[in-house]
Amino acid sequence: MGHEKIKKMLVFLLLSFFYFTPSHTCAAEFSDLIQTGAAFLSHVAAHETGHNAMGHMAGAQDVKTSFFQTQGGSFFVGVSSAGALEQESVLPFRAAGVVASNHTFNFALSSYRAQPTTYNKALLFFSGTDFLWYSVWSFYIKGSDDPTYDPVGISQETGLSSEAVLSIALLQTAVNAFRAVTGDDTYIPYVSVDEGKMRAGVRIHF
């Protein structure tokens, strides 16, 4: 998949997600910036909590979560680590942040529909595009083979190519955007992990 094609798809999805979502706010104010920042931090905290919780559930040693850290020469807004993980728990640990982001998105979507605040809209955006942005950053901007980056770790543990992981992320983000823009929940993307396996797809609700 060419970089130009990826760029065009990203622009379309993100514009659809953020600008076409119904909003009752007419002008941006300083409070909107505060709410947006708070939503971003909430999203990062939820993402890392997913990793942390999975590490503890898997019985790992020395489970740690840090924020705004430099590791291996790279800056991470949030990073979680776990020692002595059993091999079957490595993939669930790597994918746990994506799973947590999906749950956060569903919560944010419900909250936004009930109360369309800037905070809820921003949380909807950050959680709904998390996997896509992370994949583009990891594979195409950083060009990293460091499994600390979730998409890279998922790729290495599943044997899926970077293009396959990105395709999953694109599909998930597209369906999230569709739900946010139309209010239609017929199609719901999911990512789940258990016993060393990761499943991703779209459920259809009739």
C-alpha positions in Angstrom: 0.0 0.0 0.0 1.6 3.3 -1.1 2.3 6.1 1.2 0.1 8.6 -0.8 -2.8 6.2 -0.7 -2.4 5.8 3.0 -2.2 9.6 3.5 -5.4 10.1 1.5 -7.3 7.5 3.5 -6.1 9.0 6.7 -7.2 12.5 5.8 -10.6 11.2 4.7 -11.2 9.2 7.9 -10.0 11.8 10.3 -12.0 14.6 8.7 -15.1 12.3 8.7 -14.5 11.5 12.3 -13.8 14.8 13.8 -15.4 17.5 11.6 -18.5 15.7 10.4 -19.5 14.5 13.8 -22.6 16.5 14.9 -21.5 19.2 17.4 -23.4 21.9 19.3 -20.2 24.0 19.8 -20.0 27.1 17.6 -16.6 28.3 18.4 -13.5 27.0 20.0 -12.7 28.4 23.4 -9.9 27.9 25.9 -12.0 25.5 27.8 -12.2 23.4 24.7 -8.4 23.1 24.6 -8.4 22.0 28.3 -11.1 19.4 27.6 -9.3 18.1 24.6 -6.1 17.7 26.5 -7.9 16.0 29.4 -9.5 13.6 26.9 -6.1 12.8 25.4 -4.7 12.0 28.8 -7.7 9.9 29.7 -7.3 8.0 26.5 -3.6 7.3 27.1 -4.3 6.3 30.7 -7.0 3.8 29.5 -4.7 2.4 26.9 -1.9 1.8 29.3 -4.2 0.5 32.0 -5.2 -2.2 29.5 -1.5 -3.3 29.2 -1.0 -3.1 32.9 -4.1 -5.1 33.8 -3.2 -7.8 31.3 0.3 -8.0 32.7 -1.1 -8.6 36.2 -3.7 -11.1 34.9 -0.9 -13.1 33.1 1.1 -13.3 36.4 4.0 -11.2 35.0 6.7 -9.9 37.2 7.6 -6.2 37.7 4.7 -4.8 35.8 5.3 -1.1 35.2 3.4 1.8 33.5 5.1 5.1 32.9 4.1 8.3 31.1 6.1 10.8 29.1 9.2 8.6 29.0 12.1 8.2 26.7 13.1 4.6 26.1 15.6 3.3 23.7 16.0 6.7 22.2 12.3 7.0 21.5 9.7 9.1 23.3 6.6 7.5 24.5 3.5 9.3 25.9 2.7 6.1 27.7 4.6 2.8 28.0 4.0 -0.4 29.9 6.3 -3.3 30.5 6.1 -6.7 32.1 8.8 -9.1 33.0 8.8 -12.9 32.8 5.8 -13.2 30.6 4.8 -16.7 29.5 5.0 -16.9 25.7 1.3 -17.5 25.4 0.7 -14.2 27.2 3.0 -12.0 25.1 0.4 -11.4 22.3 -2.5 -10.6 24.8 -0.2 -8.1 26.5 0.8 -6.4 23.3 -2.8 -6.2 22.1 -4.3 -5.2 25.4 -3.9 -1.4 24.7 -6.0 -1.8 21.5 -8.6 -3.8 23.3 -8.8 -1.1 26.0 -9.1 1.7 23.4 -12.0 -0.2 21.8 -13.8 -0.2 25.2 -13.0 3.4 25.7 -14.4 4.3 22.3 -17.7 2.5 23.0 -17.9 4.4 26.4 -17.1 7.7 24.7 -19.7 7.1 21.9 -22.4 6.5 24.4 -21.3 9.5 26.5 -21.2 11.7 23.4 -24.6 10.8 22.3 -26.0 11.6 25.7 -24.0 14.8 26.2 -22.0 16.1 23.1 -19.3 17.9 25.1 -15.9 18.8 23.7 -14.3 16.3 26.1 -16.6 13.4 24.9 -16.0 14.3 21.3 -12.2 14.4 21.7 -12.2 11.1 23.7 -14.3 9.6 20.8 -11.7 10.8 18.3 -8.6 9.7 20.2 -9.9 6.3 21.2 -11.5 5.7 17.8 -8.3 6.4 15.8 -5.7 5.0 18.3 -4.8 1.8 16.4 -4.6 3.5 13.0 -2.4 6.3 14.1 -0.2 4.0 16.2 0.2 1.6 13.2 1.1 4.5 10.8 3.6 5.9 13.3 5.2 2.6 14.1 5.5 1.1 10.6 5.7 4.1 8.2 7.1 7.0 10.2 9.4 5.3 12.7 10.0 2.2 10.5 10.6 0.4 13.8 11.0 -3.3 14.5 10.8 -2.6 18.3 7.9 -4.7 19.8 7.4 -2.0 22.4 5.3 -0.4 19.7 2.0 -2.3 19.9 1.4 -2.7 16.2 5.0 -4.0 15.7 4.6 -6.4 18.6 1.3 -7.6 17.2 2.8 -8.1 13.8 5.8 -10.1 15.2 3.6 -12.3 17.4 1.0 -13.1 14.9 3.1 -13.3 11.8 0.9 -10.7 10.1 2.6 -8.2 7.8 2.6 -4.5 8.6 0.2 -4.0 5.7 -2.2 -6.6 7.2 -2.1 -4.9 10.6 -2.6 -1.5 9.0 -5.6 -2.9 7.1 -7.2 -4.1 10.3 -6.6 -0.7 11.9 -8.0 1.1 8.8 -11.1 -1.1 8.8 -11.6 -0.6 12.6 -11.3 3.2 12.3 -13.6 3.4 9.2 -16.3 1.5 11.1 -15.8 3.7 14.2 -16.1 6.8 12.0 -19.3 5.4 10.4 -20.9 4.8 13.8 -19.9 8.2 15.1 -21.1 10.1 12.0 -24.3 8.2 11.3 -25.4 7.0 14.8 -25.8 3.5 13.2 -24.5 0.6 15.3 -25.2 -2.2 12.9 -21.5 -2.8 12.4 -19.2 -2.9 15.5 -15.5 -3.6 15.2 -13.8 -5.7 17.9 -10.4 -6.9 19.0 -10.1 -9.7 21.6 -7.3 -11.7 23.0 -7.2 -15.0 24.9 -4.8 -17.9 25.3 -2.1 -16.5 23.1 -4.6 -15.7 20.3 -5.8 -12.4 18.9 -9.1 -12.0 17.0 -10.2 -9.0 15.1 -13.3 -8.4 12.9 -16.6 -6.7 12.6 -19.8 -7.9 14.3 -23.1 -7.3 12.6 -26.1 -6.5 14.7 -29.4 -7.1 13.1 
